């Protein structure tokens, strides 16, 4: 059994960095089946998809947090309708994705429906699919959706096309640190804990270099600078300016290890094939986002806010504060290259 013989497919993937990363294997599978694949995505998603050879075109919707109402970008949807796609497919049941897939003008309009809404029958969807098991990684769930449509190929994974590289002070024995979480400060581990974890790693592996980047955000830049002030270490290198997604992907491709938060940068590092250490709140459906395998170590604690469905912590997640720096340092040391000299 194979996918229908679609010539042109529109994937509606209006999410942020982590969502786009997890959609790429399914996008590649669609393209490898013979279809020309365009993607309706966000600016950050479009930049990442520019590194994926199988993506023909990105239709960009400038979303942010909070995002504007769907009708603000109706002109883009009209242009998409003129393309006369054979199919429009969304793997996410968010309202905006459902709306765009339903009114894309494609012959087949397919969506994964995660929950019922009273207005769903009003949408002009031709096929509604149930979500996969929330216990499996998100990228696998999206491939499972293609299997329900007839796809029977091998999982293609990720593939990247780089045109440039980033060369900070040192990429030798390097760990990329991601210490800020876009739009969700409750995912952040205290900077003083990161500073102590760095010191513990350097005590065992003095040749390790730590690189800290940041997005185009004054808050992220300030956190990176504050971390440098906390440590005062020559082995900690703060990038001079915000990194684009292209630069970030190239940098991650060159380092030995990623260490950071439950964020899109973590998922990009995982997709680059890098070992990762990540600090997680153990919330409902977190298993969809947790990297799997021997080269990924997840340090997590139960999240009482998620259990009780209300914010008990304010600006700082108490569950993450319970994670000691030694635990994160040990996880990094376990995954750093064994060729480093140990004192």
C-alpha positions in Angstrom: 0.0 0.0 0.0 1.3 3.5 -0.9 0.3 7.1 -0.4 -2.2 8.5 -2.9 -0.5 9.8 -6.1 -0.4 13.4 -5.0 1.7 15.7 -7.2 1.7 18.6 -4.8 1.2 18.5 -1.1 0.9 21.3 1.4 2.0 20.5 5.0 0.4 23.0 7.5 2.9 23.2 10.3 2.3 26.4 12.2 4.5 25.8 15.2 7.8 26.9 16.5 11.3 25.4 16.3 10.7 22.1 18.1 7.4 21.4 16.2 9.2 22.0 12.9 12.1 19.7 13.8 9.7 16.9 14.6 7.8 17.3 11.3 10.9 17.0 9.1 11.1 13.2 8.9 7.4 13.1 7.8 8.0 15.9 5.3 10.9 14.1 3.8 8.9 10.9 3.6 6.2 12.7 1.6 8.8 14.1 -0.8 10.5 10.8 -1.2 7.1 9.3 -2.2 7.2 11.5 -5.3 5.2 14.6 -4.2 6.4 18.2 -4.4 6.1 19.3 -0.8 5.4 22.9 0.3 5.1 23.9 4.0 3.0 26.5 5.6 5.1 27.5 8.5 6.4 30.3 10.8 9.5 32.4 10.1 11.7 30.3 12.4 10.3 27.1 10.7 11.0 28.5 7.2 14.6 29.2 8.1 15.1 25.7 9.4 13.3 24.1 6.4 15.7 26.1 4.2 18.3 23.5 5.3 16.1 20.6 4.2 16.6 19.8 0.5 13.2 18.0 0.1 11.2 21.2 0.9 10.1 22.9 -2.3 8.7 26.1 -0.8 7.7 27.7 2.6 4.6 29.8 3.0 5.4 32.0 6.0 2.9 33.1 8.6 4.5 35.5 11.1 3.3 34.0 14.3 4.5 35.1 17.7 3.4 34.7 21.4 0.6 35.6 21.6 -0.3 35.0 17.9 -2.6 37.2 15.8 -6.0 35.8 14.8 -6.1 33.6 11.7 -8.0 36.0 9.5 -5.0 38.4 9.7 -3.2 36.2 7.1 -6.2 35.5 4.9 -4.3 36.9 1.8 -1.7 34.1 2.2 -4.4 31.5 2.3 -5.9 32.9 -0.9 -2.6 32.6 -2.6 -2.3 29.0 -1.3 -5.8 28.2 -2.7 -4.6 29.3 -6.1 -1.9 26.6 -6.1 -4.5 23.8 -6.3 -2.7 21.3 -4.1 -3.6 17.7 -4.3 -3.6 17.4 -0.6 -3.2 19.6 2.5 -2.1 17.8 5.7 -1.6 18.9 9.2 -0.2 16.7 12.0 -1.3 19.1 14.7 -4.9 19.6 15.8 -4.4 23.2 16.8 -7.2 25.6 15.8 -5.0 27.6 13.4 -3.6 24.5 11.7 -7.1 23.0 11.3 -8.5 26.2 9.8 -5.6 26.6 7.3 -5.8 23.0 6.2 -9.6 23.1 5.8 -9.6 26.2 3.7 -6.5 25.5 1.7 -8.4 24.7 -1.4 -6.6 21.3 -1.7 -8.5 18.4 -3.2 -7.9 16.3 0.0 -7.8 18.1 3.3 -6.5 15.9 6.1 -6.0 16.7 9.7 -5.1 14.9 12.9 -7.9 15.7 15.4 -6.7 15.5 19.0 -9.9 16.7 20.6 -13.5 17.4 19.5 -14.8 21.0 19.2 -18.4 21.9 18.4 -17.3 23.7 15.3 -15.3 20.9 13.7 -18.2 19.7 11.5 -18.1 23.2 9.9 -14.6 22.7 8.6 -14.3 21.4 5.1 -12.0 18.5 6.0 -12.2 15.4 3.8 -10.5 13.1 6.3 -10.0 13.2 10.1 -7.3 11.0 11.7 -6.9 10.1 15.4 -3.6 11.0 17.0 -1.0 8.3 17.7 0.2 7.1 21.0 1.4 10.1 23.2 4.0 7.8 24.7 6.1 7.8 21.5 8.3 10.7 20.2 6.4 13.3 18.3 8.3 12.7 15.0 7.3 9.0 15.2 3.6 10.0 15.7 3.8 12.1 12.5 5.2 9.1 10.6 2.4 7.0 12.0 0.0 9.5 10.5 1.5 8.9 7.1 1.2 5.1 7.7 -2.6 5.6 8.2 -2.6 7.3 4.8 -0.8 4.4 3.1 2.9 5.2 3.5 5.0 2.1 4.1 8.5 3.3 3.6 11.5 3.4 6.0 11.8 6.3 8.4 14.0 8.8 6.6 15.3 10.7 9.7 16.8 14.1 9.2 19.0 15.5 6.5 20.6 18.9 6.4 22.3 21.1 3.8 24.8 23.7 5.2 26.2 26.6 3.3 28.2 28.3 6.1 29.8 27.6 9.5 30.2 29.5 12.7 33.6 29.6 14.4 33.4 30.9 18.0 36.6 31.1 20.2 36.9 27.3 20.4 35.0 24.3 19.2 37.5 21.8 20.6 35.9 19.6 23.3 32.9 21.9 23.1 29.5 21.8 24.9 26.7 24.1 23.6 24.7 25.4 26.5 21.1 26.6 26.0 20.0 28.3 29.2 16.9 30.3 28.1 13.4 28.9 27.2 11.5 30.9 24.6 8.1 31.9 26.0 8.2 29.6 29.1 10.5 30.8 31.9 9.1 27.9 34.1 11.3 25.6 32.0 14.5 27.4 33.0 17.0 26.1 35.5 18.6 28.8 37.7 21.8 30.4 36.3 23.7 29.8 39.5 23.0 26.1 39.1 24.4 26.1 35.5 27.4 28.0 36.8 28.1 25.3 39.4 27.5 22.5 37.0 30.1 24.1 34.6 32.6 24.3 37.5 32.1 20.6 38.4 32.6 19.5 34.8 35.8 21.6 34.5 37.1 20.1 37.7 37.0 16.7 36.0 37.6 17.8 32.4 39.6 21.0 32.4 39.9 21.1 28.6 36.1 21.4 28.1 34.8 24.6 26.4 31.3 25.9 26.9 29.6 28.0 24.2 26.4 30.0 25.0 24.3 31.4 22.2 21.1 33.3 22.3 18.2 34.3 20.1 17.3 37.8 19.0 16.0 38.6 22.5 17.3 41.1 25.0 16.3 38.8 27.8 18.2 35.8 26.4 21.3 37.9 25.8 21.1 39.2 29.3 20.8 35.7 30.8 23.9 34.6 28.7 25.9 37.6 30.0 24.8 37.0 33.6 25.9 33.4 33.3 29.4 34.6 32.2 29.5 37.0 35.2 28.5 34.1 37.5 31.4 31.9 36.4 34.2 34.3 35.3 35.7 31.4 33.5 37.8 31.6 30.3 36.3 28.3 29.1 32.9 29.9 28.9 32.4 31.6 25.5 29.4 33.9 25.0 28.7 34.5 21.3 28.9 38.1 20.3 25.5 38.4 18.7 22.2 36.6 18.3 22.4 33.4 16.2 20.1 32.8 13.3 18.6 29.3 12.9 21.1 28.5 10.1 24.0 29.6 12.3 22.7 27.7 15.3 22.3 24.5 13.2 25.8 24.8 11.9 27.2 25.4 15.4 25.4 22.4 16.8 26.7 20.3 14.0 30.3 21.1 15.1 30.1 20.7 18.9 30.5 17.5 20.9 27.5 17.8 23.3 24.4 19.9 23.9 23.3 20.7 27.4 20.2 22.7 28.1 16.5 23.0 28.7 13.3 21.5 27.3 13.3 23.8 24.2 13.4 23.9 20.4 17.2 24.0 20.5 17.3 20.7 22.3 15.2 19.1 19.6 17.4 20.6 16.9 20.6 19.2 18.6 18.9 15.8 18.8 18.0 15.9 15.1 21.7 16.9 14.3 22.7 13.6 15.9 24.3 15.2 18.9 24.4 13.7 22.4 22.2 15.8 24.7 21.7 16.5 28.4 18.4 18.1 29.1 16.6 19.5 32.2 12.9 18.6 32.2 9.8 19.1 34.2 8.0 15.8 34.2 4.7 17.1 32.8 1.8 15.3 31.0 2.9 14.2 27.5 6.5 15.2 28.1 7.4 11.8 26.7 6.6 13.2 23.3 9.5 15.6 23.6 12.1 13.7 25.6 15.1 12.6 23.5 15.5 8.8 23.5 18.6 6.5 23.4 21.9 5.9 25.1 23.3 9.2 23.9 20.6 11.3 25.6 20.4 11.9 29.3 17.3 13.5 30.7 17.3 15.0 34.2 13.8 15.5 35.4 11.5 15.9 38.3 7.7 15.6 38.7 5.9 18.9 38.1 3.3 19.6 40.8 1.9 22.5 38.8 1.1 20.1 36.0 -0.4 17.6 38.4 -2.7 20.2 40.0 -3.3 22.1 36.7 -2.4 25.4 38.2 0.8 27.5 38.7 2.1 26.9 42.2 5.6 28.3 41.5 5.3 31.8 40.0 8.4 32.7 38.0 10.7 29.9 39.1 9.8 26.2 38.8 10.3 24.5 42.2 10.6 21.1 40.6 13.6 22.2 38.6 15.2 23.9 41.6 15.2 20.5 43.2 17.7 19.3 40.6 21.3 19.6 42.0 24.1 20.8 39.8 26.1 17.6 40.4 23.4 15.5 38.7 23.6 17.6 35.6 27.4 17.7 35.7 27.5 14.0 36.0 25.3 13.6 33.0 27.5 15.9 30.9 30.6 14.0 32.0 29.1 10.7 31.0 28.5 11.9 27.4 31.6 14.0 26.8 34.3 12.4 24.6 36.5 10.0 26.5 39.6 11.3 24.8 39.6 14.3 27.1 42.3 14.3 29.8 40.8 13.6 33.2 42.5 15.2 36.2 
